[in-house]
Every structure is written in structure tokens, then in C-alpha cells.
């Protein structure tokens, strides 16, 4: 066996060797941008230099054929430089405006939608799901593919009041993150415990400590050390499942999908906000999750119709109020929408402010 | 040629429709790759039963304790033989991208070559923490794949209770809103703390993220334990010509509706020329022969809205720097928390400024390492010990910019009031 090589602890690479020369030259010296059309951005620097960006959607989980094809397009129609956004869109930067249209055509011809800029519904930030996660309640890439097929027009056009960010998460840990519309697994039954395995697989005190509502306690079951769950207390969050896989939380029928709206990471206008529950109980209906698509499209259509320019989802709802949101979208309002987590009274209406 | 493909009627339904299909990509790889044939088999099984079949384990590279996500199949027959043996090991290498996620095509093609040689050929740009995820590799190939990537300038990212891979926005590379060199800040902070990334020994994960302005395109406030956001403290820059062009195109009414009325602190107003305020920090931009847009800079909270609406017409000021927030995190265990301000403003231009940022980051990491409980994030630790104790621990002064309002109940012991008030006076006169 060859001698093992110690790693080179180089960390995050310097981006300069990989950066478009015009961006490198004008680093920190940009003064203007515009949005000539959906999927295209124009930036101008102090020096007068300009750069056009063409943004396209990808499937994020890419095979080498796809990456080479995207590279071929960059070499033939672009300047050989790309970058990826936080939502896995690919951006081609070109220094010559004449390259923009042929580049868009090449991307479209190869099946990559050009869009995702400004007031569009951008690509969905998502997780790993059944493809690679060890605790997934559903898939990630499949949900995203199915939804983006439905939202294709909203990606390639820019007709929303403001930008719309979506995320999906295959468990309640919500690795997909906060979003204008977030689609998240919501378990509805306590974990099913395999008491034969707990003692050997799980570090019991840390599993007990992991429960947000102190519903787990050590117990002797059938003469074996195990854990038991106070099912009246249990909120079915699944936090015990990662440290203790014998506490199976995923259930083909009872792991449902919930939809949350109004998360906003930007500080623009209002302070950043967390998304809020609006719908739940949707079936985990692979491979295309049509029930989820219906609710998302209904929310988007209502927002598109009713939102004013520059209002993000939460700005719109803050203006019209939650009763109007439920009325306009036709979504049922239930007792589960009323927050009873610690500090939850801050989410109640402590005023006489009521719209009629 | 690879072995025969399984029937995948569920996954096949994800090949139609206009959005690029990852299933088509997986099938392309499976044509000459047994691992992908079996991966498709296992994924189809998940689609049928609605269950995941991966478990973790321990796989790594020499010299590091983290950065590889091990995955072993749980789909086995009664003799413990994997049902999909060629994908029985399907690990991921997390690799840190260049800050800002820039690539030339030569590098992308090279990454494809490396991953076809050692792994499955499936790469995600990028994971939610910002890693390039090289997905699908057997244990025996992990070291060779890492060696080839590592010898060409790329390093493993973070996993487990460790410093995690970081993200910065496109920032100074292509955005006029950028208030500092985001890539440099990321590399200063991350690359000086790699030991905590490569040898996981923290109470839990720790994330840094870097956004060039309040638009926070990498979701730093919500998604990172320490968020660095660009800002400025002088007057915003005004380009009258571009503002006038915007008004000529959209009309004065829309300037009122879309800009002035949407300012969260009412720092903007429409004034007749000649009636502008002469107060300090107030700037007026002429929009036509009659009116001007008045900007009360001292009351502007740098939310970025008006700059977003009139790009180039309104720009960040020249006295730029950063605001630092601490304690953002996801749901586990107390619910999601936003970061809160611990440094309202610091300059970030000179070598010394960057050194100071690096020291602050190290200081916060050290405090977290020493004081957080097992599996506790920074935000939860602050919830438990209180912001004041956290600030004292890392040696930062309190500041009213850290709160949205003072406490509203009297249940606190305040017999140190006089000394505390004196401290405030001293700081103010310093």
C-alpha cells in the first residue's frame, strides 16, 4: 500500500482564477444594473465596461453529460465562464451583447429554461431526499422537478409582483430553508419504535435530550433497555429519528406535506421573516405530488393577481391581512394555524385591528 | 455497457415535462455505470414504498475527520445481501467551491473527468451549505478521488459538529450593491479556522455566511451562526440623471407608490424644489423641474428597497463596512431563530480590518466551543445564557442597535443600574 498523503488544507479557493476577466477587472467597481428581459441581467462598471448575464435553470443533481453540455454552450456561445447561484441556477457572463441571443437560443435548444431573474419564480432551493439523505420523509429532486414543470412559465416570465423564492424540505429540520413558499414534510404520528434495536444503536441520553417537548424517557421494554414516547406529548417532529434510527418517524401514509408562506431573507422593506403555516395534510404522492402543485399554484395565482409591484409574498399578506389571505386562496383556516409554541402568543392579534 | 437497467415506472414519469430531468441524467450515467443502475433501482424502491433506505457510517480521508457523507444501503435480503449491490456504498464528497461559485469550463470538465474516474458521475452544484457535492462513490475510491481534487486546489468541506463550508454572494464581482470584498472576508474567516472544519470537535455545526448588502442573497441572517452583511454609514450616493430617467419612464405617481410609500422608516419624501430640509444627513435629488426626492439618511435603515427599485440612481454610500449578526439557525431544536446584531458597524477595507474580522470570528467560535451544550447551536446558547452574557464573553460592548425594543417586563434585578448608566456615559464621551 502506498504511503498515505497528508491533505493540503487549502480551504475555500480564491475565485479570481475562475472569474470572467471583465468581472475580475471591475471587481468592487460596479455602478448600475438593469433587466433587459427575463433571464438576462446587464451590469455596468465605473470604467464603462459592461457584462451581460444569462441565467438558466438546471436540475442541480447533474450528470457529467449535462455539465459538459453546459460547458460546451459556455465555450461556443459564451466566454467560457459561468457561476452558480444559491438556488442552483447557472449564470453565463458575456462581455458582448451580441452573444446574448445566440446563447439563449443554445440553452433553450438544449432544454435549459432561461429565466429566474427579477419578478420570476426562481428555482427551488432543496435538499437530498430519497436519493441520498439518511432520514428523508420524501424525495427532493423529484418534488422539485414535478413542481418546476408546473411553474415553468413563472420561471421564464417575470410577471409576479416581486421575486418568489421557493424551497422544499424532506423533513421538519427544513434544510431547504425559509422561503416565500416552503414545502415541508409534516409527520402526523409518533415514531414506531423497534425496541430490539434501540439499546445497540442509540445513545439513549442524547436521544432523550434531543426531544423538544421532553416526551422521550428511558424504559425497559420486554426486558431490554429501550426508550418510550409519551404519545400525548409527542409533536411528531422526528427530531429523535436521526440520532436513533429505530425510532422510525417516516410513514408512507401519515407523513404528510405542509405548505408555509411568507418567509423572506432579504431586509428590503420589512425585516427578514420566517415562513408561516398555511396548508397541511397533503399526501406524499410520488412521483408528481399533484396535490402540492395545486396548492402552490393557487397561492401563486392569488398573489400574482392581488399583490402590488415590489410586494413580496409577506408584504402582500401584511397589507391585506391573514383573514383575506385565507379567503382569497380558499385554503381552510384551522386550529393548527394558531401558534401555541413557546412565545407563540406574540403571533396572536392583541389589538382591535380587524378588517371588515 | 453496464448491466441491465431495472424497470423504473415511477421515475420514468419524471422524464417528461419542460424542466431539465435529473432522472434522464441518472439514466444516461447508468448506460455504462453499474452503480447508477443500482442507484436507480433503489430510488425507484423509495418511490414505491415512500421510504428512504440509506444509513450513515464512518468513511473519511487520511488526516481529516469529516467532509465525506457516508451512505450504505439498508435494502438487503434475508441473508443481509444488498438488493442493489453496486450502489450499496454511495458516499458523497463535500468539496468547497471558489468563493462566489465561479467556474471556468476547464475546471468543470476536469471535475467531470475526476468524478467519472473515481465516482458515479453525479455532481450537484451546490448543496444548501454551499458545497459542490460529488455524489456516489465507493469507500475504496474515496481517498484517490480526494487526492486528485485536493492536489488541484480543492479541499473538503464541513460535516457533523464542525465549522461548515461557507457561502458568499456574487457581490463585488458583479453587483453595485456590494459593500465589501465578500470573497476575501469568507476566505479570511474560513481558511484560518480549517482545523475546526476538518476535525469535527465543536458542540454542533457552526456556519458563517457573507452577503454584500441587506438584500442578503445567501440568506446569512437566517441560515448562519455568524452573518456578515454589507452596509454603509454616510449618505447613500445619488445619481440624479438615472433617477430622472426612472421617473420619466415610470411616472411620479409610481415613484410615490413603489419607492416613497414603501420605505420602512419613512426616510423618503417628495418635496417641492426649494422646500427641502437643510438638516444634517438630508439629501435631495431633483426629479424634474418641480419636485425632488428627499432622503433622510440618518433615518435610513439600509434596507435596500429604494436602491433595488432605482438601480444606479441610488447606491450605497462611500463609507462602507459591515453589520454582524449572530445566532441564525434552522428548526432543530427550539425552532428557527434569526441572527441578532452584535456589531452594528465595522469597517472592512484594510488588512487590519480583515484581521479584526478574523479575530472576532475566532473569538465567537472559541466561545461557542467552550460554552455551548452538546448539539446546541449558537442561537440556542444565546437563548439560554442571554445576549448580555454572550457579549461579555466575547468582549463586545452593548449597543441599542442590538434590540428592536427594550424589555417590557420588570422582572429583573437592577441594583447595578448606576454603574451601568455611568458606563454608557463614559462610552458616549469616549
Interface residues (C-beta under 8 A of the other chain):
Chain A: X4 X5 X6 X7 X8 X9 X10 X11 X12 X13 X14 X15 X17 X18 X19 X20 X23 X24 X27 X28 X30 X31 X32 X33 X34 X43 X44 X51 X53 X57 X58 X59 X60 X61 X62 X63 X64 X65 X66 X67 X68 X70 X71 X74 X75 X80 X81 X82 X83 X84 X85 X86 X88 X90 X93 X111 X112 X113 X125 X126 X127 X128 X129 X130 X131 X132 X133 X134 X135 X136 X137 X138 X139 X141 X142 X145 X146 X148 X149 X152 X172 X173 X174 X175 X176 X177 X178 X206 X209 X210 X212 X237 X239 X245 X250 X252 X255 X263 X265 X266 X267 X268 X269 X270 X272 X274 X284 X286 X287 X288 X308 X309 X310 X341 X342
Chain B: X10 X11 X13 X14 X16 X17 X18 X19 X20 X21 X22 X23 X25 X26 X28 X29 X39 X43 X46 X47 X49 X50 X51 X52 X53 X54 X55 X56 X61 X62 X63 X64 X69 X71 X90 X92 X96 X97 X98 X99 X100 X101 X102 X103 X104 X105 X106 X107 X108 X109 X111 X112 X115 X116 X121 X122 X123 X124 X125 X126 X127 X128 X130 X135 X143 X146 X147 X150 X151 X153 X154 X155 X156 X165 X166 X167 X169 X170 X172 X173 X174 X175 X176 X178 X181 X183 X186 X187 X190 X191 X194 X195 X197 X198 X214 X215 X216 X217 X218 X219 X221 X222 X223 X229 X242 X254 X257 X258 X262 X263 X264 X301 X302 X303 X304 X305 X308 X309 X311 X312 X315 X330 X331 X332 X333 X334 X335 X336 X338 X374 X375
